[in-house]
Amino acid sequence: MTEEGTLPQVDPCQDLRDRRDELGLQIRDLEELLPEALPHERPRIQKQIRDLQAEQRRVKSELDKCEQEAREEPGGNW
């Protein structure tokens, strides 16, 4: 419970966590679709997976940085 007049602590990295998780779900869905895809569709799906994985790595890097900065801030115990 927060003291009156103060805001509850908010996770400054939540948007990055949400994006990382969403990318993970999209990757999983495409990986599950891949075996059932027609042969001519597989390269496009594989490229989508690679692109999403690259984006997920970028987001993960940003998340790591965000978490590190949050830990270093005074009162960063969210």
Secondary structure as the mmCIF struct_conf table of DSSP 4:
data_model
#
loop_
_struct_conf.conf_type_id
_struct_conf.id
_struct_conf.beg_label_comp_id
_struct_conf.beg_label_asym_id
_struct_conf.beg_label_seq_id
_struct_conf.end_label_comp_id
_struct_conf.end_label_asym_id
_struct_conf.end_label_seq_id
HELX_LH_PP_P HELX_LH_PP_P1 THR A 2 GLU A 3
TURN_TY1_P TURN_TY1_P1 GLU A 4 GLY A 5
HELX_LH_PP_P HELX_LH_PP_P2 LEU A 7 GLN A 9
TURN_TY1_P TURN_TY1_P2 PRO A 12 CYS A 13
HELX_RH_AL_P HELX_RH_AL_P1 GLN A 14 LEU A 33
HELX_RH_3T_P HELX_RH_3T_P1 LEU A 34 GLU A 36
BEND BEND1 ALA A 37 ALA A 37
TURN_TY1_P TURN_TY1_P3 PRO A 39 GLU A 41
HELX_RH_AL_P HELX_RH_AL_P2 ARG A 42 GLU A 72
BEND BEND2 GLU A 73 GLU A 73
TURN_TY1_P TURN_TY1_P4 PRO A 74 GLY A 75
#
